[in-house]
Amino acid sequence: MTLRQPPLREAHAEREAQFTDFGGWEMPVEFDSIRTEHTAVRESVGKFDVSHMGEISVSGPDACELLNRLTTNDVSALDAGQAQYAAITDTDGIILDDTVVYNLPETEREDYLFVPNAGHDEEMYDRWVAHRDEWGLEATVENQTTDYAMFAVQGEDAPAVLGDVTSVDLAGMARFAVAAGSVAGTASLIARTGYTGEPGFEILCPSTDAETVWSAIESQPCGLGARDTLRMEMGFLLSGQDFDPETNPRTPYEAGIDFAVSLDTSFVGRDALEAIATEGHDEELVGLTLLERGVPRHGYDVTTTEGGTIGTVTSGTMSPTLGEPIALAYLPVSYTEPDRTVQVVIRDKPKKARTTTTPFLP
């Protein structure tokens, strides 16, 4: 299958980026080194091309109702220029994807925009259209993924670096705010959001102007490798790895994102999640810190100290910031309190680990 390419694929190649297949996209995994890029974000600022993320616009009289019925958070609570994190669930409350929903500034044509993860845009477009038609709602749904380029500028120096090239008052933006303005003279959307745990912004601009905007942001270019280590240090979920409706079906309560569930709204999966909220759940995502040498990886077994298997690592890495091996895994709720001793089986050898509250960073 031919991989989809971001608008700046050739520009990244000229910068000698290494590429990887991610969600059906050919994306830069690193430009210099994962450690260099990771450190730039934690200590200063870095920029990411995240044009593999989807963009679905939803407009019309029933746009809010359609989004409210298909995402777990309360879209009706968003004023223009605000965004929120949410899950997309099936009738059993299983996470199909997670997303950010924007109620766009009043200067924008579309009423709402939501951002599915890489490779999910066509699936979610079909889902929205099918349910719109089934429910007889009046809303226009458009898959605009190829119309946009998306960049993330992350790190404590992000406001200063981006501030030099944008018309938007970044200092006045609250977290999860979204504003319309220019970046390097290009009409764009700027959101006070990110996936690193650092101060930062995400920019949506026309794909035809991607190079103008990217080149104007003077910072270390970063690939998906550093994006992965940064998000793991924060305990943030990765769609298709920390949850997957086919290979690792999980609910928002198991995945630790129940803060994004509003049971006051009537969304697909609400009744199932209300029952789980009342009755409880058996397993929950927890952080692990390895106490011996080794790197925990996706798919490694987690056992008790006696050797009984109790879970599986979903994400793991050597934390560049902490210099310690860290991981995420679903374990029985009795093991989710901090400082429980468990083991991670690495190449058939059990390695001691302790349960750790996320984020791993202070």
N, C-alpha and C positions, 0 to 999 in steps of 0.2 A: 504494500500500500504506500502511495506517495505521501510523504510527510508534508503537513502544512508549514509554511514559513512566515516568520514575522516580517514586517516591512523593511527592517534593517538587517536582514540576514547577511547580505553581502558586505555591508559596512562592518558588521561584527567579524566576519571572516577576514577582512582586511586588517582588523585589529588583532588578528591571530587568536581569536576565541576558539575554545574547544566546544563542540556541540554534542547534544544528547537528544534522544527521542523522549519527549515528555508529553503524554496525553495526545499523541498523534502530531505533535509539533516538533520541528527541529529548532531547538533553543540553545543559546550559549550556556554551558554549565560552568565555565570559568574563563576569565580573561588572563589573569596573571597567576594567582593561586587561590584556593579556597580560603586559606588562612589569611592571606593579605587582604582579600576582599571582606572577609568577616571582620577583621580587626578595624578596617577603615570605617565600617558602619558602627561598630561599638565605640570607637574612639573619636570619629569625626563625621564622615558622610560618605555614602556610596549611592550609585544609581543602578537600577535594575530595569531591563527590558522585560516586561511581563505582558507582552502583547498576545500571549497564548491564552490569557483569560478571556472569557466570553462577555459579550455585551448584548443584552436583550432589552429593547425598549417596549414599554407598555403605556399606551395612552388612550384617552377616551373617557366617557362618563363612568364606566365601571372598572377602570384600571386599578383603582385602590382595592375594590372588592375582590377582583381576580387575584391580585397579589396576596391579599389577606387570607384567601382560601387556600393558597398554594405554598405559603411560607409560614413558619411557626411563630414569628414575632408579630407585633401589632403595627402594621403599616399605617393604619389610620392615625397613629400617634405622631407620625412624622410631619413636621412643617416643611414648606419649600426650603431647600437648602440643607436638609438633614438626611442622614443615612443611618442604617442599622444592620447589624449582623443577624443572620437567621439561618435556620436549617430548612431543607426541603424534604418532606417525609412522605412515605406511602401510607396506606390505610392502617398498617400495623405499627406505625410510628418509627419505622426504620429509616435512617438517613439515606437519602438518595444523593444529596450533595449539600454543601454549605455555600452561603452566598452573602453578598452585601447588597442591600436594596437602597437606592437613592431616590428620594423625592427631589427632583431636580429644581434648581433655582428658577424663579418665575420668568427669567429671560430665555429659558430653553424651550424648544418646541415640544419635546416629549414630556409627558407628565412624570414618568418613572423610568428608571433604568436599573436592572439587576445584573449582577456579575457572577455567572456560574464558573466553575473551574475548567481547566483545560480539557478539551474534548467533550464537554457536556453541553455546549451551546445548542447544537442541533437537537439533542434529546430534550432539553428544557424548552426550546421553542415549540417542538411538537407537543409537549405536555401542556404548555400554556394554551395553545390553540385548541387542542382537543377538549380541555376542560372549559374553555370559554364557550365553545360551541355546544357542549353538553349542557352547560348551565344557562345558555341563552343570554350571556352578558355582552354588552356593547363595549368592546375594547379592541384597539389595534395593537398587534404584537409583531415586532420586527426583529429579526436577527441581524444585528449591526456589527458583529464581531470583526468582519473584514473592513469595516469603515473606520474603525478606531485603531490607533496605537495606544498602548498603556505603559507608562513608566512609573517606577517608584523611586522616590528620593528619600533616603532614610539615614538617620543619625542626628546627633545633637547639633551639628552644623547645618542641617537641612534647611531650616528657616532662612539662614543667612545666604546660603548658596542659591536656593530657589528664589529667594526674595530679590536677588539682583536682576532677575530676568522675567519677573511676572508683575502684572498690574494688580494682583490680588493682595489685600492686606493680610498676610499670613499670621501676623501676631494676634489678629482679632478673631482667628478661627478656632472654634472649640473642636474637641475630638469628635469625629464622625460628622463634621460639617462639610458641605460641598458648595463651591462657589464657581461662577462663570467668570472668566477673565482671559487675559492673553498671557502666553509664555513665549518669549522671543518673538513677539508680534503675531503669534498664532492663536486663534480663538480656541480655548481649551476649557475643560472642567478640572478643577483641583479639589481633591478631597483630603481631609485630615485623617487619613487612614494608613494602615501598613501591616506588615506581617513579620516584623523584626523585634518588636518590643521597644524600639527607640522612637524618639520624635520623628515625624516624617509625613510625607504627602504622597498621594498617587495622582497621576496626571492622565487624563484622557484627551487626546488630540486627534485630528484627522490623520489617517494613515499616510496620506499624501504629503503631510508636513512633518512626518516622524523625524527625519534627519535634522531638520532645523531645530526642533525642540530638544532632541537628544544632545546635539552638539553644543547647545547653549548652556547646558548644565555641567559646570566644571567640577567634576568629582570622579572618584575611582569607579570605573565600570565593574559591575558585579554580575556573576552568573547564578544559575539555579543551585549550584553547590553550596555557596555561601548563604543563599536564601534558605536552604534546608537546615543548615547548622544553626542559623540565627533563630528560626522558628522553633526548632527542637529545644533550644535553651529556654524558650518561653513556654514550652508545652503546648504550642498551637497545633491544631489538627492538620493533617494532609489528606485530602480527599483521595480515595482509592488505595490508601495505605493504612491510615488509622481508623478508617471505616470504609466499607464497600458493601453495597446491598447484596452482592453475589457471594463474595469470598469472606467478608467479615461484617455481617449485618449488625448494626448497633443503633441504639436509640440515643437521643440527646442526653438522657439521664445517665446512661452508661458512659457516654463520651465526655461528660462533664460540661456540656454547654446548655444545661437546662435554664440558665439565665436568659437564653434566647428563645424560650418557649413561653408564649402567652396563652394560657388556657381560657382566657376571656374571649378569644376569637374562635371562629369556627373553621379551622383549616383541616385539610386531609391528614388524618392520623391523630387528630386531637383526642378522640375518645380513647384510643389505645394508650396515649401518653397520660391522660388523666388517670386511667387505671393504674399505670406504673407509678405515677406520683403518689397514689394512695397506698398501693400495696408494696412498693419498693422494688428494687432490682437486685440481681444476684452478683453482677460483676461491674467493675468501674475502672476507667482509665487512670493509671497511677504512674508517677515518675519513679525511675530506678537509677541509683548511682552505684556503679560497679566498684567494689572494694579491692579487686585484684586486677592484674594486668589482663588486657583483652578489650575488644570493642564489641558491644552487643549490636546485633544486626536484625533487621526485619526477618521474622520467621523463627528466631531462636526460642527454644523452650525456656519457660521460667518454672522452677520447682521449689518445693519446700526444702529445708535443710536436710530432710530425710530422703529427698529424691523424688517425691510425688509431683507430677506435673500439675501446675495450677494456672498456667497461662502461656501466652506467646508474645514476644516482643513485636510491636508494630512499627516502631521507629527507633533507631539508635545511632549514636555517633560518638566520637571523641570530641568533647566540648572544647573548642579553641579558647574560649574565655576562661573556663575553669581548669582546663588541663586534666579533666576527669572523664571517664566513659559514662555516658548517660543514655537513658532509654525511656520509652513509653511502652506500657503493656496493660492489657486488661487482666485484672486479678479479682478473685472473690472479695466482696466488700469487707470481709474480716481481715484482709491483708492490706487495706488501703490507708490505714493510719500510718503516720510517718515512723521511720526507723524500725520497721519490721525487717528481719533478716530473711532473705530468700536467696536463690541461686539462679544464674543464667548459664545455660549449657552452651559453651562455645567450643566447637570442634570436638564434641563428645566429652568435654571436661567441664564440670560444674565450677562456676566462679561465684564467690560470695558477692551479694549486692544488698543494698538497703532501700526500702521504699522512701520516696522523697516527694514532698509537696511541690508541685509546679506553681510558678516558674522556678527553674533551677537557679536562676540568678537572683541576687537580693533585690 
